[in-house]
Amino acid sequence: MAVAAMSALLFGVVSSPAQAAAASCYGGSHYYNKPAGSFKSTPFTTTTACSDINVRSNQNTFVRVCFRKIDIFSNCQARYTHVVPGQYVVVATNVLDNRDFLLDFYNDAEASGLVAA
């Protein structure tokens, strides 16, 4: 019997490839803390661990992603995504690896949470 199947029988743990990929992606999350009066986070860089940019906020907020173009973060998404507290929400899909980006928030209220990319 395969090791994974034996583990599932013994421990009741079943992990799909999608669950394993999400765990790997979220495991590399970085903390963000945007102070009141600001609209943008500090820069982050996409990795090979995630194919999307995921945000887990500590409060209700709206956010979009701005990618670095030359030396400025001017390549922003047209729409903001609603991020609810306590769960990861995909805010950009199919992103390239090693791309610098920042989070652009709809308002200047304080915001904090995690970003996985």
C-alpha positions as CSV (number, residue, x, y, z in Angstrom):
1,M,0.0,0.0,0.0
2,A,1.4,3.4,-0.9
3,V,2.6,5.6,2.0
4,A,0.1,8.4,1.3
5,A,-2.8,5.9,1.3
6,M,-1.5,4.3,4.5
7,S,-1.2,7.7,6.2
8,A,-4.8,8.6,5.1
9,L,-6.1,5.3,6.6
10,L,-4.2,5.7,9.9
11,F,-4.6,9.4,10.5
12,G,-7.7,10.3,8.5
13,V,-5.9,12.9,6.6
14,V,-6.6,13.3,2.9
15,S,-4.8,16.0,1.0
16,S,-5.5,16.9,-2.6
17,P,-2.9,18.5,-4.9
18,A,-4.9,21.8,-4.7
19,Q,-4.8,21.7,-0.9
20,A,-1.1,21.0,-0.9
21,A,-0.5,23.9,-3.3
22,A,-2.6,26.3,-1.2
23,A,-0.7,25.3,2.0
24,S,2.6,25.8,0.2
25,C,1.5,29.2,-1.1
26,Y,0.0,30.5,2.2
27,G,3.0,29.1,4.1
28,G,5.1,31.8,2.5
29,S,2.8,34.7,3.4
30,H,4.1,38.1,4.4
31,Y,2.6,40.5,6.9
32,Y,1.5,43.9,5.8
33,N,0.6,46.9,7.9
34,K,-0.7,50.0,6.1
35,P,-0.9,53.0,8.5
36,A,-3.9,55.3,8.4
37,G,-3.5,58.2,5.9
38,S,-1.8,55.9,3.3
39,F,-3.3,54.1,0.3
40,K,-0.5,51.8,-0.6
41,S,1.4,48.9,1.1
42,T,5.1,48.3,1.0
43,P,6.3,46.4,-2.1
44,F,6.3,42.6,-2.4
45,T,7.6,40.1,-5.0
46,T,5.7,37.2,-6.5
47,T,7.3,33.7,-6.1
48,T,7.1,30.3,-7.6
49,A,5.0,29.1,-4.6
50,C,1.8,30.9,-5.8
51,S,0.3,31.4,-9.2
52,D,-2.1,34.1,-7.8
53,I,-1.8,37.0,-5.3
54,N,-3.9,36.2,-2.2
55,V,-4.7,38.7,0.6
56,R,-6.0,37.8,4.1
57,S,-7.0,41.0,5.8
58,N,-7.8,41.7,9.5
59,Q,-10.7,44.0,8.5
60,N,-13.1,44.5,5.6
61,T,-11.3,46.4,2.8
62,F,-11.1,46.8,-0.9
63,V,-7.7,46.3,-2.6
64,R,-6.2,46.1,-6.1
65,V,-2.7,45.2,-7.2
66,C,-0.2,47.5,-8.8
67,F,2.8,46.0,-10.6
68,R,6.1,47.8,-11.0
69,K,6.6,49.1,-14.5
70,I,10.2,50.3,-15.0
71,D,10.8,52.2,-11.6
72,I,7.2,53.0,-10.6
73,F,4.1,51.0,-9.6
74,S,1.9,52.4,-12.3
75,N,0.4,49.2,-13.8
76,C,-2.7,48.9,-11.5
77,Q,-5.7,46.7,-11.9
78,A,-8.8,48.6,-13.0
79,R,-11.1,47.2,-10.2
80,Y,-10.8,46.8,-6.5
81,T,-11.5,43.4,-4.9
82,H,-13.5,43.1,-1.6
83,V,-11.4,41.3,1.0
84,V,-13.2,40.0,4.0
85,P,-11.5,39.5,7.4
86,G,-10.0,36.1,8.3
87,Q,-9.9,34.4,4.9
88,Y,-7.6,34.5,1.8
89,V,-9.1,36.2,-1.2
90,V,-7.5,36.0,-4.7
91,V,-6.9,39.6,-5.9
92,A,-4.8,38.8,-9.0
93,T,-4.6,35.6,-11.0
94,N,-2.0,33.9,-13.1
95,V,0.8,36.2,-12.1
96,L,4.3,35.9,-13.4
97,D,7.1,34.9,-10.9
98,N,9.5,37.5,-9.6
99,R,7.2,40.5,-10.3
100,D,7.3,43.4,-7.9
101,F,3.9,44.6,-6.8
102,L,2.1,46.5,-4.0
103,L,-1.4,46.6,-2.7
104,D,-3.4,49.7,-3.4
105,F,-6.3,50.2,-1.0
106,Y,-9.6,52.0,-1.8
107,N,-9.4,54.2,1.3
108,D,-6.7,55.5,3.7
109,A,-7.9,53.7,6.8
110,E,-5.4,51.6,8.7
111,A,-5.2,48.0,7.3
112,S,-3.2,44.9,8.2
113,G,-3.1,41.3,7.2
114,L,-1.2,38.7,5.1
115,V,-0.3,38.6,1.4
116,A,0.7,35.4,-0.3
117,A,2.2,35.6,-3.8
